[in-house]
């Protein structure tokens, strides 16, 4: 156990070197973890940037339905969302159109060609002028009901889904299409390159619940054969491969034991 802790400290120290080289960021508070500022065109239109809370959408929908069916990019501001696109039913407008309902509750319309002072109250639900205490309070009320973990936003999303605390929706009417079911591959081990560090146990089942197959393959992991994609921890901490999601929305990679789970010599 002492050896494992030492290896974890070395990895954390290595990530600190990377951060010191120019990628270091302030550790977000639980309610901030996974939040994305979208500012492609808002300020040009005289509006504040959009503050997107992943947790608010993740508690209801899979990642796949937004990033595959609807087409949001996997990095902040890569999708180039415009109000006109939303108004035509693309991107946010696929759901936020004033007519779609979620569990019998109508979802508010996201954008309009013109807006009045009264409409502006709706605009600031997304275009955040400043920190909103009500949004923070909503997160912590939700957190109280969820299984906990130490890192990220403090929610163990995997246990929440497995235990039935979350009922994920994996389709959007008028956007998603019926897909043929695919066999979910079994778990497999990836050999650790650091002596004394447990091997990685990768679970396809846990990932496909949220991502399907097509979110990871082929854009993030080119091959589908074990070991076909070569990567290093430095690349992961730089936001590649596993790092596309982990550290940003999924649990941080500094939670070593979540992945390095196979006992040494086991």
C-alpha angles and dihedrals in degrees: 000000000000090000091051091050090049091052091049090052090051091051092047089049090051091052088050089058089054092049091048088054090066109289099083114129134185111265105254122234115247094263090048097050110110095013115138128199111218113198110154099125108348098099092046087058092049095256130120117251119274117258107209117198111205093194092060091058098031092062089064109025139042119248089238096063092058100037098039111023097034095031109232113164121243096239128062116271093002095116098060095217117198129192088238090058091051089049090056092053100262127128110345089005091066087080106007096068103114094250107060115094131206114205090340094310117115114237113229120248112259106208142007135193090240132011139196130217089267091051089054089071086064092045094058091058084081105011097067114202093187141341111311114214089199091061091050092048091050090054095051092047088054091045091058090064097047133084108261137232134178103241137054113011092341095254123117096215093181093058091042091058095041092048095050097249087123127047103196123208115214102185141053117209112247092014110054122065130208111270130202112249116252130206111259110228119233129250119282137186126241116204115245114234093209119080112243094018115118117246120258119259108206117198117201090186094059092048099043092056088067104022110024112212099285098064092065101028126094103350098054102021110029099194128053094203117096110262095012093116114061120204142154134221088250089060091047092052088048090061100262129128108346087008091067087081107010115081089021107055108339118062115299121264089236086078087084098174094060089072104018092063107135111099115244107265090010 
